[in-house]
C-alpha cells in the first residue's frame, strides 16, 4: 500500500509470549530510522533484532498479535492512536530505545 507515493510496508515478527503463545508483531517500516523507500530490505534498526531477543511492544492488540508499535508523531495518545514502541530488552532487564521512533514520514498523516 502507498500513501503519497511512499510504500507503507511492514516487517513481521513472530514472538513467543510469556504464556507460551506465538504472536504476530506487525511493524510499520516507515517509523524505523533506516527506512528507505522502494527497498525490500528490513530497515535499520529493525534488522538488529535476533532470534532469542526479548522484545517489549506497546501498540494496538489484535487477535493473535499487535500492531501500531510506533510513535504517533506527537499527537495526544488515544486508544486507537497510541504512542507505541518496540524495544529490545537487555540482559539486565532494562530496555533499549524505541526502534520505531522516526518522525521522518510523519508528514504523510495529518496532525490532530
C-alpha positions as a printed Julia matrix, in Angstrom:
112×3 Matrix{Float64}:
  0.0     0.0    0.0
  1.21    3.5   -0.8
  0.45    6.86   0.78
  1.52   10.0   -1.07
  3.99    7.87  -3.06
  5.62    6.22  -0.02
  5.22    2.47   0.42
  3.7     1.54   3.77
  5.45   -1.8    4.13
  5.69   -3.92   7.26
  8.17   -6.2    8.93
  6.54   -9.07  10.83
  7.97  -10.84  13.86
  6.63  -13.99  15.43
  7.16  -13.69  19.18
  6.53  -16.24  21.89
  4.8   -14.62  24.84
  5.26  -15.5   28.48
  2.08  -17.55  28.13
  3.72  -19.8   25.51
  1.53  -18.48  22.68
  3.05  -17.16  19.45
  2.07  -13.62  18.46
  2.47  -11.64  15.24
  4.0    -8.19  15.62
  3.29   -6.01  12.58
  5.96   -3.29  12.42
  5.5    -0.25  10.17
  8.81    0.18   8.37
  8.43    3.96   7.82
  8.91    4.54  11.57
 12.32    2.81  11.61
 15.18    5.31  11.24
 16.79    3.38   8.38
 13.68    3.09   6.22
 14.44    3.53   2.52
 11.52    3.89   0.09
 11.41    1.24  -2.66
 13.71   -1.09  -0.71
 12.62   -4.6    0.19
 15.23   -4.88   2.96
 14.3    -4.82   6.64
 15.32   -1.29   7.71
 17.76   -0.42  10.48
 17.43   -0.76  13.42
 14.78   -3.48  12.94
 17.43   -5.61  11.23
 19.33   -5.79  14.54
 16.63   -7.94  16.18
 17.89  -11.5   16.5
 16.3   -14.84  17.27
 16.18  -15.19  21.05
 16.0   -11.44  21.77
 13.41  -10.35  24.3
 11.23   -7.59  22.92
  8.82   -5.18  24.59
  5.98   -3.87  22.43
  3.26   -1.32  23.05
  0.57   -0.74  20.46
 -2.87   -1.95  19.47
 -3.62   -5.62  20.1
 -5.48   -7.66  17.5
 -6.46  -11.32  17.57
 -3.12  -13.12  17.51
 -0.84  -10.11  17.68
 -0.13   -6.42  17.98
  0.39   -3.51  15.59
  0.94    0.27  15.8
  4.16   -0.38  17.72
  5.47    3.06  16.7
  5.33    6.64  17.84
  2.27    8.69  16.89
  4.09   11.75  15.56
  3.38   13.84  18.64
 -0.4    13.51  18.65
 -2.1    13.07  22.02
 -2.25    9.3   22.54
 -5.65    7.64  22.34
 -6.78    4.04  22.36
 -6.9     3.98  18.54
 -3.78    6.16  18.1
 -1.36    5.18  20.91
  2.18    6.42  21.28
  3.55    2.92  20.79
  7.02    1.44  20.84
  9.15   -1.58  20.06
 12.19   -2.05  22.3
 14.76   -4.77  22.85
 15.01   -5.88  26.49
 18.64   -6.1   27.57
 20.09   -8.92  29.7
 19.9    -6.69  32.8
 16.16   -6.13  32.22
 16.48   -2.55  31.01
 15.07   -1.59  27.64
 16.8    -0.01  24.7
 15.46    2.9   22.68
 12.26    2.73  20.67
 13.16    1.08  17.36
 10.06    2.73  15.86
 10.63    6.38  16.79
 11.47    8.04  13.46
  9.28   11.01  12.59
 10.72   11.48   9.09
  7.5    10.39   7.4
  5.0    11.92   9.83
  4.16   14.37   7.02
  2.13   11.56   5.42
 -0.53   11.81   8.13
 -2.49   14.92   9.12
 -1.95   16.19  12.65
 -4.83   16.14  15.11
